[in-house]
Amino acid sequence: MAEFTLKQLRYFEAVAKAGHFGRAADICAISQPALSMQIKELELILGTAVFERGPRGVSLTQFGHSFGARARDILQAADDLADLARASHDQMNGRLRLGVIPTVAPYLLPKMINQLGQSHPDLDLQIRESMTPRLTQDLRDGHLDAAILALPADDPALVEVPLMTEDFVLIRPQSEANDPVPDAHSLRELRLLLLEEGHCFRDQALSFCNIQSTRPWDGLDGSSLSTLVQMVGAGMGVTFLPEMAVAVETRSAAVSLARFESTAPSRTIGMVWRRSNPLQKQFKFVAQALRDPLRD
């Protein structure tokens, strides 16, 4: 009896995640006909369909859902075996799938990539930008090796290593440049512009102002820090920026910035990875290589 291969399981997982053969083929860097042929062969070996084909994409069959759960376990075990071999070396080499949150990626990625290129020249760095809940889920599922995000991650399955701490800066319209800097209580009376739900930066801003994230929100939401700053420049309200984003986001906007006179809101950026990953020592070396340049 023929047996399916790890490669076919990886193709299956890509299609299941993308919901589309074409997008899955792009992810796997093969042609769509070749990927489709591998999935058909897998279904012949299994004796049943794992996908329902439709005009707009594909979805898992009932069997496909059950098969997918086992397939992910097999793929994770295979990756762990490969990582176990890599763990015998002191230096991190080969593939590193690194997730980064959107409020860090545009501002620190160039510095991070440059630093890792110098400290770990044999590293194949693969970056994925997404919000914290998705990154932590991808870590648990084995789709990422590590992630750069705001701490704490509050997940006992993850190791957390702090890299840097930075303050938040208040961004106001240019016309308010000489106004007194409001305290946390006064900010609650202003129209506060925040990132949309799902961003940890939104939750940190609400926490500083002592606003419950579950209460009805009458402010305005944006999809990026750039959008928020432009909204402030148009006189629609005020917002926060992390210190690392100030130079980039305020250079072409009619806004003023103010630093808080007492305790400023802040966040700690860190690197996290699965506690069960055998590359613990290598990840710590990577974190150490990043720590000093990120504090500059």
Secondary structure, DSSP 8 states (H G I E B T S, - for coil): -----HHHHHHHHHHHHHSSHHHHHHHHTS-HHHHHHHHHHHHHHHTS-SEEEETTEEEE-HHHHHHHHHHHHHHHHHHHHHHHHHTTSSS--EEEEEEE-TTTHHHHHHHHHHHHHHH-TTEEEEEEE--HHHHHHHHHHTS-SEEEEEE----TTEEEEEEEEEEEEEEEEGGGTTS----HHHHTTS-BEEE-TT-HHHHHHHHHTT--TTS---SEEESSHHHHHHHHHTTS-BEEEEGGGHHHHSTTSSEEEE--SSS--EEEEEEEEETT-TTHHHHHHHHHHHHHHHH-
